């Protein structure tokens, strides 16, 4: 067992948080979570994960808990797999002289309006945008940005609050709803501002990076407009070498303009008629199990390598092979209670299907929120060609059904 605790500040809820803890154990560290509510993470109970319950909205509270852990066994690293806690994790790591991203760069990147200012100053192609604090200013922004427009929070994750609007009434209603939100889904305070931005036409991709290395490009499948729920991913996307190189160059230039380049990043790009255009940069590992399909496609366990980076160990991002992996998510057709789940066993027998999970069971309540929380399960497949992996994951998904009874 290596010396020291590897501290995780909260966790994401899409599955990779659990994998981070497992990777830390496998590497010989002592993972421990600092959490406000341990009931939020079922894997704490299932895997008997060590945790400390404290106020994770208070940096001073966490400083005290970390000091106690340091006296016990020392600290090997501090990190967070959650978008909402990466900045404070970097601050705490820096205070202890541990590896981590620049906290100020993270702060600038996490606010999408500030992020766009940096990208714009660097001369990178981005959507036209306006950051507004009132409904009246949201309407005025429409004089500069043509319909349809994307209206979304300046800070957030998982497509929460993101909507395509086709009229001034749509913009006013959605901007008003966003401005009335004082806290996010984690109970953390939100700035009273909204981003109005140009809607770009073109297929959506993301460039996955760790440090200065681009691991590859993910093809993204999103829900029908006016929402942007990610319903599937294919990795690596089959693109010409010229287009792929241009996407990677744009992503790396964007990270450089923000002062990022130590840790993981997930750069969302639309391939428009004018070329690759940055939608937003997320200074963290991708969600939606993208790290898992990267591992299946390339043999690179990016979660394990990120843990090594956090602990100051050398990383190895050299692919062991090159195949293709795809994930498709399962979503409910209506709000209500699950009464039956069918097709899981049949889908699991399909050659090339490597993982099937149902996040909800019979008796659980489900709902449609038009963001990542709609996802109630997934299917992952692997094949030599992207088209085959994608087809297989879609075919397996189509065999699975959730019967949902609406509640009176």
Beta strands, then each sheet from edge to edge (+ up, - down):
strand 1: 5-9
strand 2: 30-35
strand 3: 51-53
strand 4: 75-79
strand 5: 129-132
strand 6: 149-153
strand 7: 163-165
strand 8: 194-198
strand 9: 203-210
strand 10: 213-222
strand 11: 230-235
strand 12: 264-272
strand 13: 275-282
strand 14: 324-331
strand 15: 336-342
strand 16: 353-358
strand 17: 365-366
strand 18: 375-383
strand 19: 401-405
sheet 1: 3+ 2+ 1+ 4+
sheet 2: 5+ 8- 6+ 7-
sheet 3: 13+ 12- 9+ 10- 11+ 14- 18+ 16-
sheet 4: 17+ 15- 19+
end
